[in-house]
Amino acid sequence: MARSRRKTFARERKTERMELRVAPSVRKLIERASAISGLAAGDLAYEAARRILEEHERMVLQGADRDAFLKAVSNPPPPARRLVAALRRHASETG
């Protein structure tokens, strides 16, 4: 975990509690990961959750999908008349 992120995370006061039931083998796995990483079990869970969300929010395109996206970004179609009208209306209403 990046040092600055760890410092920010460590400064936040821990006031919430979570309990969960796990199989004995899962508990041993978590304890080993905690010992190796130097993170408390809660911090380890936080880091895993953050990574999962980061992966979910990032889109990786490959092959034909990547090519189609790059083509669309490089040569976008002209804006539809309704979009232009909506933007003009928005500009006139918001100043």
Secondary structure, DSSP 8 states (H G I E B T S, - for coil): --HHHHHHHHHS-----------HHHHHHHHHHHHHHT--HHHHHHHHHHHHHHHHH-----HHHHHHHHHHHHS-----HHHHHHHHHHHHHH-
